[in-house]
Amino acid sequence: MTLSLPHVSAARVHAELARGEPAFALDHSVARHVTAAAPWWPSAVQDMHRHGTRLMAHLAARGLDQILDLGSGLPAPRGRQVHQIAASVAPGPRATRTVYVDRDPHAHTARRIDLVDQLGATSVLADITDTTALFELSAVQAFDLRRPVAVLLHDVLPWLSDEEATGLLAELRHRLPSGSVISVTHLLTAPPPYATTPLVRAYREAGMRLRPRDLAVISSWSGTWPAYTHGPHTGAGPLPVCALLLRAPGPGRFTRPAFWSSSRRGTVPGTSAVRRAPRSRFRAEGAIRAGTC
């Protein structure tokens, strides 16, 4: 089989920025180009990647064992995959189930190869913005939609148009069962010294559209769901990236991750902060301290 590769891939560029993995010559050239335009950008990509692994451990420790990773990109080094992190901290006897979805054929093929002999995880080649087709996929229909699902959108929405991002979040809120969680990381619009305008221009010159957004726009995607945000606005470092955590209304507590800032300013306007659960409930913390996520 001959794999047709796109001219340049955001997934491959970001694998190099986040983890230093060798890319094809053109992707490597783009990585160097965007880094020259915004020298802080690799650190921001790495921060979002680290957040994703820690957040996955946080969710799995709370019993979220059905995971839908949208725009999953290239697989991370062995032992730090979403399904492996989840399985390492998940409480109880129930096995975790992870579905990775990406429209990049190279990312999908690399993921399928990586998942050989890996139980409880599968990769699907699909467009995440087509939510009707997404939820008709056999891998997604294998989820028990009577129970919560964790949906990951880590460093994905900045690559979608406003209409696509808004529509995707609205459809997910409509379709996901009570207690489900949506985790988002996103680049914020920022002035110097972390100006995003040169970065956007550099990606555009490479044929890609990156869309930083204001926090108010990102927060509006929560709709009526309880939500928290985390980022420079809460004192969590200076880099212009934020995390948004949404939970479908339903029974049970909505717990802020222990590694997030404790500032109540991180609460999305219109929602109420929930008191942090006792530390004994944070099963993920051992894995985080041990460096497994």
N, C-alpha and C positions, 0 to 999 in steps of 0.2 A: 504494500500500500504506500502511495506517495502522499506525504502530508504537505498540503499547501499552506505556507506560512504568510501572514500579512507582512507588509513592508516594515512596519514597526509595531511593537506591542507594548501597551502600557503595563501589562502584567510582567513582561520581561524587564522593562526599564525599572519597574519598582522592585523587582526581585534583586536587581543589582544595587539600587539605592538603599533598600532595607537590610539586605543580608550580604552584600558584596559578592553575589553569585555572578559568575561570568555570563555575559549576554552575547548575542550575535553582534557583529561589528556595527550594524546600523543602530541597534538598541543601545549599545555601549556609547556610541557617538551622541545619541539623544540624552542619555544620562549625564554625560559630561557637559553638554550644552545647557541643560536646565540647571545643573549645579553651578555653572559659571554665572548664570543669570540670578540665581538665588542660593548662595552658599549655605544657607540655613536649611534648605529643603530636605537633604538627606536625613538630617537629624529629626525633622518633623515626620518624615515617612517612617523612620525607625520608632519614633514615639507612638505613632498610630499602630504599628505592628505589635509593639510590646503591650500596648493597651489591649489589643484584641486577644492575645494569649491569656493575659491576666483576667480579663472579663469573662472569657470562656470558662476558666476554672471557677470563677465566682458563681456563674449561672449553673454549671454542672453540680456544684456542691449543694445547690438548693433544689436538686432533683429534676432539673430540666435535662432530660435525656433524649429528646428529639430535636435535632439541630439541622437547620437549613442555612447553609453558607452560600449567600448569593454574591456573584462576582468574586468567586473564591481565589482566582489567580493561580499562580504556580505553587506547588507544594513546598512547605517549609522543610528544613532538615528533619530527618527521622527523629521521632520522639517529641516533636513540638507541633505536630499536626492537631487540628481542632479535635478530631475524633479521639486521638490518643490522650490529649489533655483532659478531655471530658471523661474518658474511661478511667483515668488515673485518680480522679477525685469524686466521681459520682457515688452517692450513698446508695445503699440497698442492693438487692440482687439483680434488679432489672438492667439489662444491657443497653448501652447508648446506641442510638442510630443517627448517623450523619449523612446528609446529602449535600454534596458540593455541586454548585451550578456555575457555569461560565460559558460565554459565547466565543471565547478565544480557542480555536482548535488546538493550538500548541499547549496552552494551559490545561485543557481537558485531557489531551493525550498523555501529558506528563503526569497528571493526577491519576489517570487510570493505571498507568504503569506502576506508580508508587503504591497504589492500593491493592496490588496483587497479593493475595494471601492475608489481606487485612479484613477482619470481620467487622460487620456493622457499619460500613462506610461505602459509599458509591459516588461516582462522578457522572454528571449529566451535561451534555452540550446543549445549551438552550439560551434564549434571550430572556433575561429576567424581567424586562419591561412588558412582555406578553404574559400577564398574570393568568389569563384564562388557560393558555397552553401550559404554563408552569404548574398549575394545580391539577392539570390532567395527566402529568407525567406519572408513570407507574411508581417511580421511586418516591415521589411526593405523596401519592395516594396511599402508599404503604404506611405513612404516619397514622397514628391513632389520633384523629382530630377531636376526640373527646377529651384529650389531655393537652396540656400546654406544649407549645413549640417555641424554641429559641431561634430567632432569625438574625443572622449576622449580615450587616451591610457595612463592612469596614473598608474605608477608603474606596467607596464605590459611587456614592451619589454625586461627588464632584464631577464625575465623568458623564452624568446624565443631564439632559436639559431640565429646566424648571418644570415643564409639563410632565416629563417622564418621571422625575423624582417625586413630585406631588402625587401623581397617579399611582405610582408603585406603593407609596406609604399608605395612601387611602385604601387601596385594594387589600393590602396586608392587614390593616386594622379591621377591615370588613370580614375577612376570611378566617383569621386566626381565632382559635378558641380561647375561652376565659383563662387568664393566668399566663398567657403567652407573653414573650418579651421580644422586643426589637432593639438591637444594639447597632448604633451608627457611629462612625468616626468621620470627621469632615474638616476640610480646610476653611479657615475663616478669612474674610476680606480683612486686610491689614495694611497700615501705612508703614513707612520706614521705622526701624531698621529691618523689619520683616515684610517689606512691600511685596504684595502678590502680583502686581501688574507686570513686572518683568518676567516672572515665572509663567504667567498665563501667555505672554507673548512668545516666550521660548517654546512652549508646548505647541502653540498655534503654528509656529514656523516648522515644526516637525509633523504637522498634520493632525494634531490632537487638540481637543477642546477641554481644558480644565476650567472648572467654575467654582472659585471661592464664593462663599455666601456669608451674609450677615447672620449673626446668632438669632435674631428675631425670625428670620425666614426658616432657619433650621428648626427652631423650637416650635414653629407653627405646624410642623408635620406631626406633632403629637396628637393633634385633634383633641378629643375628650379623654385620652388616655393619661393616667398619671405618668409623670416624666421627671427625670433629672438631667442636668447638663454638667459637664466637667471640662475645664480648660483654663486658659489664662485669666478669664473673668472670675474664677474662683481662687486665683493665686496658685494654680497648678502649673507653674512654669511659664516662660515668656513666649514660647512658640505659638503661632496662630492656628492651632488645631483644637478642636473640641470633640467631646464624646456626648452622645445623646442616648439615654436609656429609657425606653418606653415599656409599660406593662399594661396588658389588657385588663380592664376592670374585672374584678372577681374576688373571691375569698382569698385570704392570706396576705401577709405583709409584703410590701414592696421595699426591699432593702437596698440602700445605697452601698456600693462596693466599699470595702474597708480601706482600699488603697486610694480612694478618691479624697479630695479635699473635704473637710467636715463643714465648710462654709455653707450656710443656708442660701447664699446667693446663687448657688448652683441649681436651685429649684426653678423649673420653668414657670414663668408667671401664670397664675391661675390654678396652680397645683399646690398641694401642701406637702411639706417634708414629713417623712415617716421616721419615727425614732429608730435608731440603729439597733439591730438585734444583738443579743448577748454574743460575746466573742466566741463562745464555744460552738456557735453555729457556723463559724466561718471555716469550714473544712478546707477551703481552697488555700488558706493562708500558709499551711505547711508546705504545700506544693510550690507556692510563690517563693517562700524563703529558701526552699531547697533548690530553686533555679530550674524547676521542671516546666515552668510556664512564664 
